[in-house]
Amino acid sequence: MKMDGPGRMPSTSSFRANPNPETVNMIGLDFGSTTSSVMVASARIGANAATGRMELGAPRVLYRPEPVFTPFEGNTIDPVALNRHIDRWTSENGTPREALVSGGAIITGLAAERANANAIAHMVGARFSEALIATAADPRLESWLAFMGNCSALSRFHADTPFINLDIGGGTTNAAYGLAGNVLHTGCHFIGARHFQFEPGGYRLTGASPYGRALLTSLGIRKGPGQRLSSMETEAVIDFYTTALEAVATGDAGFFEDPDTRIYTQAPFVFDKTGPTPVLVFSGGVGELVYRQSQGRKIPGTTHYGDLGIDLAARMIKSPILSAHIGKLIPENMGRATVCGLTLHSTEISGSTLFLPSPEILPCRDLPIVARFPADAGKEVIRQAVSLAGASPTGACIQILPSQNRKQPDAGPPGCESLETIKALGACLHDAARHLKPGKPVVLLAPYNYGQTLGNYATAWRQDPFGLVVIDEVPDRRAQFVNIGRPRNGIVPISFYGIYQSLQDKEGS
C-alpha cells in the first residue's frame, strides 16, 4: 500500500466530512519488548456514507519519529528514561496535551511482563488526555490494533478474502484474523526475537527471558549468559520458532497442547478453517525485516539488534507456509502497525443525539462493561444488568445490542429500532433504576441514533436522571472496559480495551 501523499493515509471514499468539519488530534504510544514508538495524527469528524455513523476520517500523520529502544532497569521499565523520551516527543511534535482527544498508550510483549508495567501505563496515561487508553498486558487488544494499523485497508479492498496478520516483535506474536476490515478472531503467543539477547555481531548470550530459558531446556541446550550458542543450537531455536509460527498461521492449536509448548500461549488463536485460505501478512519488527529481506533491501549484520530478529526473518522467508503471500500483497505500516492502530483506530465517535443531562459527569475513565443485552431483552435481564452497574463503586457501562426480533420501522431509517421497542426498553430501565443511588454514572452504549429518546423514557423525561448517560451510534466492541471523553460539539470519544476472543467489530470501517 502507498500513502496518498506526504504523511497521509489511504483515503476512504465512504467518508463524508461535515460542511464545516472539526479537526481533532490523536496520539498513540507503543512501549514494546525492544523499541518504543509514538505517532500523532489529525482527523476530521464526519459521517460514514455507507453506515451513517459519525467517525474520524481523512487522517493525516503529523509526527512519527524513529523508534527508540525501550529503557529497562533490571526487572523494571526505567520511568526516568521513559519520561525523557516522552518529554522530547511532546516538545518536538508541539501538539498541546489538551488538544489530544483520542488514542492510547500500551505496553506490549516482554515489556508488559515487567514488574512495574501497570504503574508505567498509569503514569503515561496521566500525562495525556482523559480519553486515552493506558494499559499493559492486553494481548487481544494489541492483536486487534496491529491488524487495523497494518492491513485494514487491504482487507477492506479485498473484501471477500480473509486476512491473518501476525505482528511479530521482541516478545510476542499477536495474531488477528479479519474479513472485509472486521477483526473476527485474535490471539497471542510468546514467540519473538528477544527471548534471547546477544552481544551484537555474534551469538554470545547476554540474557534470556523465562520463555527463552524454557526453550533451551526443552531442546537440551545447557547454555547461559556469557556462553556462545553454536550454529546448530541457534538453528534449533530458529526452527522451533518457525514451526510455532506456522502452527499459528494455520490454526494448528494442537501444536501448543504439548507440555513443552503450552507455556507459549498467552491467548489462544482459533479461527474457522473451513472457508477460503487466508492471506498471511506480517507486522512488528520481525515482520518488517521479512519484507525488507524478501525485497532484496540491505539489512544489518548478524544479531545487529542484539537478538534473533534478522535470523528469524530469513528463516521465515524459506518457509512455504509463511512466505506464501510475501511478494503479492504488501501491508501498510509493518513495524509501526500497533502504534498506528492505537492512534487511528482505538477510538469510536458517538452520534450527535446522546443523552447527557449533566455534562460534568464526563469524562469517565476505566468504566467496567458489566453487561451486554439486546434492546428487546426481558425485564429480568435488564434488572440484573442495572443492578450490576449500581454495585460498581465508580460507575459502570452497559452495551445495548440490536433487537433479536427487530422489524424495520415503516418510516424509520435503515439500522434503527421501532419506537415501541425503545419505549419498552426505557420503561424497563426506569423500573430497574429506582433503587440506584444518584451520582455514579451508568453509561449505556447504543448501536443506533436513539440516545436522547431512550434517555428520556428511562428517566421519566429527566425527572429521575440517576446519573444516566446514553451514547448512541457506537459499534459493538467485545471489551471489558471503556474510557469516555469530554463532549466536543455534541459528540464524545469512546475508547475500549480488554478485548475478548471472537471479536466482530467496526461495521463498515
C-alpha distance (Angstrom), angle and dihedral (degrees) to the residues before:
residue distance angle dihedral
M1 . . .
K2 3.78 . .
M3 3.76 129.9 .
D4 3.81 116.3 -108.9
G5 3.77 90.0 -128.1
P6 3.80 140.3 -31.9
G7 3.77 107.4 -30.6
R8 3.84 94.6 -9.2
M9 3.77 128.4 125.4
P10 3.83 120.3 -138.6
S11 3.79 110.5 -72.7
T12 3.80 122.7 -114.6
S13 3.78 115.4 -139.7
S14 3.81 91.6 -158.5
F15 3.81 92.5 65.3
R16 3.80 115.8 98.3
A17 3.79 114.3 -170.5
N18 3.77 122.5 -148.3
P19 3.84 115.2 -98.8
N20 3.81 87.0 -110.2
P21 3.79 100.7 24.6
E22 3.77 122.8 -165.8
T23 3.79 114.2 -130.1
V24 3.78 115.5 -142.4
N25 3.79 131.7 -171.1
M26 3.80 125.9 -128.4
I27 3.80 134.1 -169.5
G28 3.79 136.5 -162.9
L29 3.81 127.8 -169.4
D30 3.80 121.2 -173.6
F31 3.82 119.1 -173.0
G32 3.80 107.5 -171.0
S33 3.79 141.7 174.5
T34 3.80 92.5 -87.2
T35 3.79 110.9 10.0
S36 3.79 141.2 18.4
S37 3.79 124.6 -140.5
V38 3.79 138.9 -171.5
M39 3.78 132.5 -164.3
V40 3.81 131.4 -177.4
A41 3.79 121.3 -167.8
S42 3.78 140.3 166.6
A43 3.80 128.3 -137.2
R44 3.77 139.8 176.7
I45 3.80 124.3 -118.9
G46 3.79 111.6 -124.9
A47 3.78 145.2 131.4
N48 3.79 126.1 -80.0
A49 3.80 104.7 -122.3
A50 3.80 91.9 -145.4
T51 3.81 100.1 47.1
G52 3.80 102.9 20.0
R53 3.80 90.1 -132.1
M54 3.78 122.2 137.4
E55 3.79 112.5 -112.2
L56 3.77 145.3 156.2
G57 3.79 109.1 -91.9
A58 3.81 144.0 168.8
P59 3.84 92.9 34.9
R60 3.78 120.4 -161.6
V61 3.80 123.2 -164.1
L62 3.80 110.9 -128.1
Y63 3.81 102.3 174.1
R64 3.80 132.2 12.7
P65 3.82 114.2 152.9
E66 3.78 125.6 -176.1
P67 3.83 114.0 -76.7
V68 3.80 119.4 -100.0
F69 3.79 129.1 -146.4
T70 3.80 111.3 -90.7
P71 3.83 105.9 -111.8
F72 3.79 115.3 -123.0
E73 3.77 130.2 -177.5
G74 3.80 111.7 -167.3
N75 3.80 107.8 -58.2
T76 3.80 94.6 -14.2
I77 3.78 140.5 69.0
D78 3.81 109.6 -104.4
P79 3.84 104.6 -116.4
V80 3.82 94.7 -169.3
A81 3.81 94.1 53.7
L82 3.80 91.3 42.1
N83 3.79 91.4 52.9
R84 3.81 89.3 51.3
H85 3.80 89.9 56.7
I86 3.81 91.1 47.9
D87 3.82 91.2 47.7
R88 3.80 90.6 52.9
W89 3.82 93.0 46.3
T90 3.80 91.1 48.5
S91 3.79 92.1 49.2
E92 3.80 94.7 46.3
N93 3.81 98.6 47.3
G94 3.81 93.8 44.4
T95 3.82 96.4 -154.3
P96 3.82 110.4 141.7
R97 3.80 114.4 -120.2
E98 3.80 91.9 -123.1
A99 3.81 90.1 56.4
L100 3.83 92.6 62.0
V101 3.78 106.9 94.4
S102 3.81 103.5 167.6
G103 3.78 144.6 13.9
G104 3.76 132.2 77.5
A105 3.78 152.4 -123.5
I106 3.78 121.3 -122.2
I107 3.80 134.6 179.4
T108 3.78 111.2 -148.4
G109 3.78 144.9 -177.9
L110 3.80 118.0 -1.4
A111 3.81 90.2 -11.7
A112 3.80 88.1 66.6
E113 3.83 88.5 56.0
R114 3.81 92.6 61.2
A115 3.79 117.5 110.5
N116 3.82 95.7 -114.3
A117 3.82 98.8 39.1
N118 3.82 95.5 115.4
A119 3.80 92.0 46.1
I120 3.80 90.0 51.0
A121 3.82 90.9 49.6
H122 3.80 90.7 53.4
M123 3.81 91.3 45.7
V124 3.79 91.9 52.7
G125 3.80 92.9 44.1
A126 3.80 91.2 52.3
R127 3.80 90.4 58.5
F128 3.77 93.8 60.5
S129 3.79 141.7 45.1
E130 3.79 119.5 -46.6
A131 3.83 90.7 -120.3
L132 3.80 93.7 66.3
I133 3.78 124.7 104.9
A134 3.80 112.8 -124.4
T135 3.77 112.7 -176.8
A136 3.80 146.0 139.0
A137 3.80 132.1 -152.3
D138 3.81 95.6 18.2
P139 3.83 98.5 139.0
R140 3.80 99.3 171.1
L141 3.79 91.6 50.4
E142 3.80 89.2 50.5
S143 3.82 90.5 50.5
W144 3.81 90.7 50.4
L145 3.80 92.6 47.2
A146 3.81 93.1 48.8
F147 3.82 91.7 51.9
M148 3.80 92.7 48.0
G149 3.80 92.5 44.8
N150 3.80 95.6 45.9
C151 3.79 112.4 32.2
S152 3.82 111.5 4.0
A153 3.82 91.2 110.6
L154 3.81 91.6 48.9
S155 3.79 90.2 47.7
R156 3.81 92.9 51.0
F157 3.81 92.0 47.3
H158 3.82 92.1 50.2
A159 3.79 91.8 41.3
D160 3.82 96.7 166.1
T161 3.81 94.3 50.8
P162 3.81 121.9 82.2
F163 3.80 116.4 -134.2
I164 3.80 130.7 -155.7
N165 3.78 116.5 -159.5
L166 3.81 117.2 -161.5
D167 3.80 110.2 -164.2
I168 3.81 102.8 -162.5
G169 3.77 117.0 -172.0
G170 3.76 137.9 150.5
G171 3.79 98.5 -64.6
T172 3.79 110.7 11.6
T173 3.77 145.7 29.6
N174 3.79 109.8 -139.9
A175 3.79 112.3 -160.5
A176 3.81 127.4 -163.2
Y177 3.81 130.6 177.2
G178 3.80 117.1 -156.3
L179 3.77 142.9 169.2
A180 3.81 127.8 -159.2
G181 3.80 91.0 -7.1
N182 3.81 94.0 -51.6
V183 3.80 119.2 117.1
L184 3.80 109.2 -136.7
H185 3.82 105.2 170.4
T186 3.79 134.9 21.4
G187 3.79 138.2 -176.8
C188 3.78 143.6 159.0
H189 3.82 136.7 -145.1
F190 3.79 132.1 -173.7
I191 3.80 93.5 -113.7
G192 3.79 115.9 128.7
A193 3.77 147.7 122.9
R194 3.79 100.2 -100.2
H195 3.78 103.3 59.2
F196 3.81 82.3 99.6
Q197 3.80 122.7 44.9
F198 3.79 122.3 -161.9
E199 3.75 141.3 -178.6
P200 3.82 100.4 -94.2
G201 3.79 112.5 -101.3
G202 3.80 97.2 32.9
Y203 3.80 146.1 30.8
R204 3.80 102.2 -94.5
L205 3.79 105.2 134.4
T206 3.78 119.8 -124.2
G207 3.81 96.0 171.7
A208 3.78 146.9 -23.5
S209 3.80 135.4 -151.3
P210 3.82 120.6 -120.0
Y211 3.81 87.6 -99.6
G212 3.79 90.8 50.6
R213 3.80 92.0 50.4
A214 3.80 90.4 48.4
L215 3.80 90.5 52.4
L216 3.80 92.5 51.4
T217 3.80 89.3 51.3
S218 3.81 93.4 49.9
L219 3.83 89.9 48.5
G220 3.82 91.5 49.6
I221 3.81 93.1 -116.3
R222 3.80 112.6 144.7
K223 3.77 101.7 -165.8
G224 3.80 132.5 127.2
P225 3.82 141.2 172.4
G226 3.78 112.5 -36.8
Q227 3.80 93.6 26.5
R228 3.78 125.6 102.7
L229 3.80 123.8 -124.4
S230 3.80 112.3 -131.9
S231 3.80 120.1 -128.0
M232 3.81 89.4 -104.8
E233 3.81 92.0 51.2
T234 3.79 92.5 47.0
E235 3.79 89.6 49.3
A236 3.81 90.8 52.1
V237 3.80 91.3 53.9
I238 3.81 92.5 47.6
D239 3.80 91.3 46.7
F240 3.80 90.8 53.8
Y241 3.80 93.1 50.4
T242 3.81 91.6 46.7
T243 3.81 92.5 50.2
A244 3.80 90.1 47.4
L245 3.81 91.3 51.3
E246 3.80 89.8 49.8
A247 3.81 88.6 53.3
V248 3.81 91.1 51.6
A249 3.81 92.5 47.3
T250 3.81 93.5 50.2
G251 3.81 96.8 40.9
D252 3.80 93.2 -113.8
A253 3.81 97.6 160.3
G254 3.80 90.4 168.5
F255 3.80 90.5 73.0
F256 3.82 89.4 67.6
E257 3.81 95.9 47.4
D258 3.78 94.3 77.1
P259 3.85 114.6 103.2
D260 3.82 90.1 -118.6
T261 3.82 95.2 49.5
R262 3.80 107.1 35.3
I263 3.81 91.7 82.4
Y264 3.81 89.0 69.1
T265 3.83 93.1 65.7
Q266 3.78 114.4 92.5
A267 3.81 95.6 163.5
P268 3.85 119.9 3.7
F269 3.79 117.1 -116.1
V270 3.79 110.3 -143.1
F271 3.80 125.9 165.4
D272 3.80 139.4 161.9
K273 3.81 108.2 -85.4
T274 3.81 96.5 -175.9
G275 3.80 95.9 82.3
P276 3.82 131.7 69.2
T277 3.79 118.4 -41.3
P278 3.82 108.3 -91.9
V279 3.78 122.1 -121.4
L280 3.80 108.4 -116.8
V281 3.81 119.1 -139.2
F282 3.79 132.5 169.6
S283 3.77 139.6 -140.5
G284 3.79 136.5 167.8
G285 3.79 126.4 68.3
V286 3.80 94.6 -57.8
G287 3.80 91.4 43.3
E288 3.79 90.7 55.7
L289 3.81 90.3 50.3
V290 3.81 89.4 52.3
Y291 3.81 91.9 58.4
R292 3.79 93.6 41.7
Q293 3.80 92.4 53.1
S294 3.81 94.1 42.7
Q295 3.82 89.9 54.0
G296 3.79 92.1 51.1
R297 3.80 93.2 -114.3
K298 3.79 119.7 153.5
I299 3.80 115.1 -90.3
P300 3.82 131.4 -173.1
G301 3.79 122.3 -93.7
T302 3.79 131.9 -96.3
T303 3.83 114.0 -33.6
H304 3.80 88.8 -18.1
Y305 3.81 90.1 161.3
G306 3.80 92.6 44.1
D307 3.81 93.5 -107.1
L308 3.82 143.3 71.8
G309 3.80 97.8 -89.6
I310 3.81 96.5 111.7
D311 3.83 93.0 45.0
L312 3.80 93.3 46.6
A313 3.82 92.5 49.8
A314 3.81 91.2 50.7
R315 3.81 91.2 50.5
M316 3.83 92.4 47.7
I317 3.80 90.7 56.6
K318 3.82 88.8 58.9
S319 3.82 92.3 53.1
P320 3.84 111.6 97.6
I321 3.81 89.3 -151.7
L322 3.80 98.1 48.5
S323 3.80 96.8 38.1
A324 3.81 97.0 47.0
H325 3.81 94.9 108.9
I326 3.81 103.8 18.3
G327 3.80 95.6 112.5
K328 3.81 97.2 35.7
L329 3.80 108.3 58.5
I330 3.81 120.7 22.1
P331 3.82 115.4 -162.4
E332 3.77 126.5 -137.4
N333 3.79 114.2 -110.4
M334 3.83 109.1 9.8
G335 3.80 106.8 173.3
R336 3.81 92.9 26.2
A337 3.79 99.0 43.9
T338 3.80 96.5 116.7
V339 3.78 96.2 48.9
C340 3.80 89.2 45.4
G341 3.80 90.1 50.8
L342 3.79 91.0 48.8
T343 3.78 92.6 50.4
L344 3.79 101.0 42.0
H345 3.80 107.1 23.3
S346 3.81 110.7 28.7
T347 3.81 96.1 85.5
E348 3.80 134.0 63.8
I349 3.81 124.0 -158.8
S350 3.79 121.5 -133.4
G351 3.77 125.6 -128.0
S352 3.78 119.3 -104.0
T353 3.83 97.1 -108.7
L354 3.81 98.0 72.7
F355 3.81 120.1 149.4
L356 3.80 108.5 -126.5
P357 3.81 112.5 153.1
S358 3.82 92.3 170.7
P359 3.83 113.0 35.7
E360 3.81 90.4 -169.2
I361 3.82 88.6 72.2
L362 3.79 87.7 78.1
P363 2.97 139.8 109.9
C364 3.81 101.6 53.5
R365 3.79 122.2 -178.2
D366 3.79 129.9 -161.5
L367 3.80 97.4 0.6
P368 3.81 110.3 174.9
I369 3.80 115.3 -126.8
V370 3.80 98.3 -131.7
A371 3.81 100.7 176.8
R372 3.79 146.4 10.3
F373 3.80 122.3 -160.6
P374 3.83 139.1 154.9
A375 3.78 120.4 -99.9
D376 3.80 90.5 -109.7
A377 3.81 95.4 51.0
G378 3.79 118.8 139.7
K379 3.79 125.1 -95.5
E380 3.82 94.1 -105.1
V381 3.81 93.3 53.0
I382 3.80 90.4 50.6
R383 3.81 93.0 44.8
Q384 3.81 92.0 53.1
A385 3.82 92.1 47.5
V386 3.81 93.2 50.5
S387 3.81 90.0 46.1
L388 3.81 90.3 54.3
A389 3.80 90.5 48.9
G390 3.79 91.1 50.4
A391 3.80 91.6 51.1
S392 3.81 93.2 57.4
P393 3.83 108.3 100.2
T394 3.82 94.4 -142.3
G395 3.80 100.3 33.9
A396 3.77 130.0 -93.1
C397 3.77 146.8 -130.0
I398 3.82 132.0 -121.5
Q399 3.79 123.9 -163.5
I400 3.79 116.7 -143.5
L401 3.80 115.5 -154.6
P402 3.81 130.3 -160.9
S403 3.79 114.7 -76.8
Q404 3.78 114.9 -86.8
N405 3.81 91.3 -136.6
R406 3.78 97.7 32.1
K407 3.79 118.8 165.0
Q408 3.78 118.8 -164.7
P409 3.83 110.2 -110.2
D410 3.81 111.3 -117.4
A411 3.80 93.7 -125.9
G412 3.78 99.7 23.5
P413 3.80 127.8 105.8
P414 3.84 120.9 -103.5
G415 3.77 113.4 -79.5
C416 3.80 102.8 27.3
E417 3.80 141.1 112.1
S418 3.77 128.0 -113.2
L419 3.79 117.6 -100.0
E420 3.81 88.6 -117.8
T421 3.81 90.6 58.5
I422 3.81 92.8 48.3
K423 3.82 92.4 47.7
A424 3.81 91.7 49.3
L425 3.81 92.2 47.9
G426 3.82 90.9 48.1
A427 3.80 91.7 50.6
C428 3.81 91.8 50.7
L429 3.81 91.3 48.6
H430 3.80 90.9 49.2
D431 3.80 92.5 51.4
A432 3.81 92.5 45.7
A433 3.83 93.6 49.1
R434 3.80 97.9 51.9
H435 3.80 93.4 101.4
L436 3.82 97.4 42.3
K437 3.76 117.4 116.6
P438 3.82 113.5 -121.8
G439 3.77 121.4 -114.8
K440 3.79 105.1 49.9
P441 3.82 112.7 96.2
V442 3.80 119.4 -115.9
V443 3.80 105.6 -167.1
L444 3.80 121.2 -164.5
L445 3.81 117.8 -162.5
A446 3.81 110.4 -156.1
P447 3.82 126.7 -169.7
Y448 3.82 97.9 -142.2
N449 3.81 136.8 44.9
Y450 3.80 101.8 -87.6
G451 3.80 100.3 101.6
Q452 3.79 99.3 123.9
T453 3.80 93.5 41.5
L454 3.80 93.7 51.0
G455 3.81 92.3 44.0
N456 3.79 91.8 52.4
Y457 3.79 93.5 50.2
A458 3.83 92.3 44.6
T459 3.83 92.9 52.1
A460 3.84 98.5 38.3
W461 3.80 88.7 -109.0
R462 3.82 93.8 -43.1
Q463 3.81 96.1 -49.9
D464 3.84 91.2 115.7
P465 3.84 105.7 26.5
F466 3.89 95.6 162.9
G467 3.83 90.8 -173.0
L468 3.81 92.4 -62.9
V469 3.81 121.0 167.0
V470 3.81 122.0 179.5
I471 3.81 116.2 -165.0
D472 3.78 114.1 -173.6
E473 3.81 139.7 -163.3
V474 3.81 91.0 39.8
P475 3.85 115.9 146.6
D476 3.77 116.6 -129.0
R477 3.79 114.6 -92.4
R478 3.79 119.9 -179.2
A479 3.78 96.2 -136.8
Q480 3.80 140.6 135.4
F481 3.81 102.0 -138.9
V482 3.78 139.4 28.1
N483 3.81 136.8 -162.8
I484 3.80 118.3 -154.2
G485 3.79 120.9 -163.9
R486 3.78 133.2 -150.3
P487 3.83 119.8 -72.6
R488 3.79 114.9 -92.1
N489 3.80 116.4 -170.8
G490 3.79 92.3 -27.0
I491 3.82 98.4 -45.6
V492 3.81 134.8 86.5
P493 3.83 134.6 -152.6
I494 3.81 117.5 -119.3
S495 3.82 123.2 -162.4
F496 3.81 125.3 -171.2
Y497 3.79 132.0 -159.4
G498 3.79 138.4 167.9
I499 3.81 94.3 64.4
Y500 3.82 121.3 -154.8
Q501 3.80 128.5 -141.3
S502 3.83 119.1 -94.3
L503 3.77 91.3 39.1
Q504 3.79 115.4 -171.9
D505 3.74 107.9 -176.5
K506 3.77 152.3 161.3
E507 3.78 106.1 18.0
G508 3.76 109.6 -139.3
S509 3.79 93.5 -2.0
